Amino acid sequence: MKPVKIGILGLGTVGCGTVSVLARNALEISRRAGREIRIAQASARDLRKKRACPMEGIQLVQDPYEVVRNPEIEVVVELIGGYEPARELVLEAIANGKHVVTANKALIAMYGNEIFAAAQKKGVMVAFEAAVAGGIPIIKAVREGLAGNRIEWMAGIINGTCNFILTEMRDKGADFADVLKEAQRLGYAETDPTFDVEGIDAAHKLTILAAIAFGIPLKFKQAYTEGISKLTRLDVQYAEKLGYRVKLLGIARRTNGGVELRVHPTLIPERRLIANVDGAMNAVLVKGDAVGPTMFYGAGAGAEPTASAVVADLVDVVRTLTADPNNRVPHLAFQPDALVDLPILPIEEVETSYYLRLHALDKPGVLAEVTRILADLGISIESILQKEPQAGEDSVPVIILTQRVKEKNMNEAIARIEKLSSIKAKVARIRLEHLNPDWK
Amino acid sequence: MKPVKIGILGLGTVGCGTVSVLARNALEISRRAGREIRIAQASARDLRKKRACPMEGIQLVQDPYEVVRNPEIEVVVELIGGYEPARELVLEAIANGKHVVTANKALIAMYGNEIFAAAQKKGVMVAFEAAVAGGIPIIKAVREGLAGNRIEWMAGIINGTCNFILTEMRDKGADFADVLKEAQRLGYAETDPTFDVEGIDAAHKLTILAAIAFGIPLKFKQAYTEGISKLTRLDVQYAEKLGYRVKLLGIARRTNGGVELRVHPTLIPERRLIANVDGAMNAVLVKGDAVGPTMFYGAGAGAEPTASAVVADLVDVVRTLTADPNNRVPHLAFQPDALVDLPILPIEEVETSYYLRLHALDKPGVLAEVTRILADLGISIESILQKEPQAGEDSVPVIILTQRVKEKNMNEAIARIEKLSSIKAKVARIRLEHLNPDWK
């Protein structure tokens, strides 16, 4: 069969990685796809820049619109990132009848509904495996590999930067700010790390995972998003002593009241496999009603791991070119007319267990006051750990692990506790999940 | 669109599980597949048996050939297991132009080449996700999700019975025979456990994984297969003290001399994620050149986990019905004319590290003799651990960890060591793999 001609938008880290992988593994890839995948054209801002990837045979242009308008090109690979002009380029590629492969999680999480509707109308594919968890084929696993299941919940370490920082904070007993600097030096964190450390990147990915798991539209704006920048090494260490690890988890879960969609630091038992996913690696736990718990682990970022997912999408698109569009795998796993607009549960209504750290005056009766408040709000205590006072200090840290309680009750309890005269500082609070298969 | 009618061969554990999952998740499944999957007919040996799965609307017959000859049925699901009559039934279904979904690893590992050739000729699909690692979508992950990679190696815990037994031997310090009885009582092991505990089942699955990873024909007969029945609790405990876990691994790896295809007990460092996969769970580590190391974890057996994979295959087949057969995903991941018949490396040529346990007389010079023999055969020692003699015993256990060496050299070394007058028993030997991404 004749080669499929593709065009690449953006030759940064992932773009160059994709060019490299397509060149190096050309034989393996065409042995699988049944035809050659040939890069006809690529766009890049700086045409003169020296690139590490092999550019022979690729026409390099500065204007990405040239690529999406090139009649020779059947598949456009969008690797520019960000909202605009990526959105406009992808929509124009679709309007021109081209299939699209993208690694852009922000774009899909924010504008996926619009993009998929346009693609549906035109009968073209939009593939986005690389948008979530880098090289881990998690989109394919959930959308196709677990298609027989009612997915009940997912919990993922889906931001490598945060996981690297949390691993270092634990291993070295270091503070967030110091580890962040180290991560920036090593290239694990960007100069402006906000998207990563504040959980926004993870929320983009979680939004996409929830849509394909539950058959709901993409609802990024309703995701609860809390990052790791306020975590202290003290809490990471106390958690460890209690047998827990602190991870930034993206959690999506069906409940009777609605879908939970939340990203936040979470204590998880250290004996869980996912608690031992360290450094910049990613992992996603998926619980299906038939399959039970499954986990998918691998590199969540980087040039070639991400390229691995981009190329897998390319092979998929090439293989499916002749399928009746109605029989292709739907963009969001469920047929477009079968999406159900389940409500997203507000975070105040979400139930979790909690880790609390209080600084209390070291005098009788303080614990009685605190536990009274918790009891009044229906919060059961799992365990309490009171530390010895440091020399010269009149307050002691008290660690409390609670059972499940609605967030709004915990908010109220913390407000009341902080008003006690014996409590000397803001209460530190981290959600805790046991990640049992039945979420008990 | 009108429903797809399917027929099921065999209503045992997995058959009944499949019926249950298709019924319970009918809505989720048709929301994904775009059409209803309807079980028109099923065959079972005993028509009167009470079954736990909902049989409404399913015509039950005793003769499986009725199902594969039923002109109404588009997809045949083979869940009988074993070589025959499964092989004949599947071939007849194919000859009748039906697509096939099967959970039968023995069948695919042994007769896959013949079956795929017949299917290729007829332009029908044969899907077998459930044949390897139960509910884990590992076939799909390797065949499609990692299609951009040159797969370098895979190492999998792909037999839940063995993993359950090894976990219990470690946790309880119990002997193989006792744990096996317990596993049989709990239903984790069959009355005749040979296929599981001797590694044959794992070798079936490994054969399939290697074919789709490397693009080679299925070569079950050339797989090296060694089970866990000769492992002692002593070695499991010594391994643990040295920081290793003993797992039955299926390993497939490309080398310059040929493909390694081997199943055997293996010491692996306890800090590896896969070393912490316990009980009846399965996990497969896959190293691709672009993606790096990835891991896929989940239930490797059981009614509904296996049904999860069967139904995923059904959804795939339904989605792909209208695709040009040449553009469908090839049975063995690579196009049939692109398979390469790489040689399988004989086990004598395979290089691994080793754990050795010797029983040596507690007298000067013994270690010197042993290490001399190892040195003469070019075997480097990683560490030696000599235990204290037990009261009243004149021999001591000596544990030696070696660096990588060819199996034939180790065979020769062990033969020479066992001839020493100071060595009182057969040398216990377990292969050891570090599972570093670059296999160093």
Interface residues (C-beta under 8 A of the other chain):
Chain A: M1 G17 V21 L22 R24 N25 E28 I29 S30 R31 R32 A33 G34 E129 G134 G135 I136 P137 K140 A141 E144 G145 L146 A147 G148 N149 R150 G215 L273 N276 V277 G288 D289 A290 V291 G292 P293 T294 M295 F296 Y297 G298 A299 G302 E304 P305 A307 S308 A309 V310 V311 A312 L314 V315 D316 V318 R319 T320 L321 T322 A323 D324 N326 N327 R328 V329 P330 A333 F334 Q335 A338
Chain B: M1 G17 V21 L22 R24 N25 E28 I29 S30 R31 R32 A33 G34 E129 G134 G135 I136 P137 K140 A141 R143 E144 G145 L146 A147 G148 N149 R150 G215 L273 N276 V277 G288 D289 A290 V291 G292 P293 T294 M295 F296 Y297 G298 A299 G302 E304 P305 A307 S308 A309 V310 V311 A312 L314 V315 D316 V318 R319 T320 L321 T322 A323 D324 N326 N327 R328 V329 P330 A333 F334 Q335 A338
